[in-house]
Amino acid sequence: MKSGGLFPLLVLLALGILAPWTVEGGKNDAIKIGACPARKSVQCLKLEKPRCETDWECPGRQRCCQDACGLKCMNPVPIRKTVRRKPGKCLKFQGKCLMLNPPNICQRDGQCEGRYKCCEGMCGKVCLPPV
C-alpha cells in the first residue's frame, strides 16, 4: 500500500476517535432552556438519593432540579421577563450550611412567585416572603 493512501485512513481514524470527546464535552457545558420550578417550602421527612446530577441525565427538555427532598428531573418553567427588584427586604440568616456549592433555587426576584423575593438562605438562594 502506498503511503499516500494510508494518510487519509489515519485522518479518518483520528477523527473517529476524537469526535465522541468533542460531543461529550460540549454537551455537559451547555444549558437547557427554562428554569427549575420554585421549590415549595415544605419539610422533607427523608432525603432521597439524587436521581440526577446534571440536566443531560434528564430526558428531553427536563432539567435536573432541587425538589423538597433531593435532585430529580423536572419540567422547566419559562423564564419570565426580568423583574428588577420586588419591594421588601430579605431576612438575614446567621448560620451557613457546610456545602461547598449549595444549590440556588432562584437567581433573581422575577423567578419567584407572587411577592416572594430571591434571598440568600442558609444553603443557597431560595424564594422567601419579604420582611
Rosetta blueprint (number, residue, H / E / L):
1 M L
2 K L
3 S H
4 G H
5 G H
6 L H
7 F H
8 P H
9 L H
10 L H
11 V H
12 L H
13 L H
14 A H
15 L H
16 G H
17 I H
18 L H
19 A H
20 P H
21 W H
22 T H
23 V H
24 E H
25 G H
26 G H
27 K H
28 N H
29 D H
30 A L
31 I L
32 K L
33 I L
34 G L
35 A E
36 C L
37 P L
38 A L
39 R L
40 K L
41 S L
42 V L
43 Q L
44 C L
45 L L
46 K L
47 L L
48 E L
49 K L
50 P L
51 R L
52 C L
53 E L
54 T L
55 D H
56 W H
57 E H
58 C L
59 P L
60 G L
61 R L
62 Q L
63 R E
64 C E
65 C E
66 Q E
67 D L
68 A L
69 C L
70 G L
71 L E
72 K E
73 C E
74 M E
75 N L
76 P L
77 V E
78 P L
79 I L
80 R L
81 K L
82 T L
83 V L
84 R L
85 R L
86 K L
87 P L
88 G L
89 K L
90 C L
91 L L
92 K L
93 F L
94 Q L
95 G L
96 K L
97 C L
98 L L
99 M L
100 L L
101 N L
102 P L
103 P L
104 N L
105 I L
106 C L
107 Q L
108 R L
109 D H
110 G H
111 Q H
112 C L
113 E L
114 G L
115 R L
116 Y L
117 K E
118 C E
119 C E
120 E E
121 G E
122 M L
123 C L
124 G E
125 K E
126 V E
127 C E
128 L E
129 P L
130 P L
131 V L
